[in-house]
């Protein structure tokens, strides 16, 4: 039963990320590919060793390791993807790409908080936030970005003008003209 809870936690990660994803992504199966995996049923933890690739529709996570567990004495699930860097990408409902990368990508289901730690980058339609730590509360839609505070290390935010964001939007099949075949 506990192993099922951990597997459900993994699935819920993909669904929670779907707040930003295309609606159809949430209807797709979650597929986790890894070199190996271990489950510690007693401690309610499953670890996938990599390279690890998680996909659900347009959502894709790549990591060296993915760990799903419950905090000690709590019923909330926590998912942690690590890598050099671990990456997350998806296509939004409006067709624009969104991506994130960091040495650690952590998702806490109880608080619906996504935390990127270590060379963190969050990118959407060409606009970008980088820092040592980026924390985003999905429910409250609040973002906090921090630098290490050492030397010249700073949080950097790049905001593209609206016209650039319109240019980044990929063509949909309805936007692409249909080629007429020559009739002979």
Secondary structure, 3 states (H helix, E strand, C coil): CHHHHHHHHHHHHHHHHCCCECHHHHHCCCEEECCEEEEECCCCEEEEEEEEEEEECCEEEEEEEEEEEECCCCCCEEEEEEEEEEEEEEEECCCCEEEEEEEEEEEECCCCEEEEEEEEEEEECCEEEEEEEEEEECCCCEEEEECCCCCCCCCEEECCCHHHHHHHCCCCHHHCCCCCCCCC
